[in-house]
């Protein structure tokens, strides 16, 4: 759980009067990772002659962990919100999250399957690696994929993060 490292750091500070710098640095890196992913998508699109503003992004996975339906505090949601703020047209795909779920970011279409949508997307963004996703088909059909979970097979259009 994301709160546990913060609690550990707090307890070390209370007990020893010193910071637990390693945990604080790890927390800082994790908190900034969604912004980094947004920048990587923007860079990947720019490398392909496409602006992020107006780009069609197909984001696979909303939940915090694979094969669960809990999207609370999910970094995927922060990534999607960042893309929307930059003008991207985002469709999220997650078979474990119902359309209309309160965790689906505002302005994002949510579907349970990305079948038939991959080839039309300017970028496929793998955010959660649910076993229900057909990774081979996604990699074969995409123009450009940024894989933050390292679940897609290697290919000329697949960039691993």
Secondary structure, 3 states (H helix, E strand, C coil): CHHHHHHHHHHHHHHHCCCCHHHHHHHHHHHHHHHHHHHHHHHHHHHCCCCCCCCEEEEECCCCCCCCCCCCCCHHHHHHHHHHHCCCEEEEECCCCCCCCCCCCCCCEEECCCCCCCCCCCEEEECCCCCCCCHHHHHHHCCCEEECCCCCCCCCCEEEC
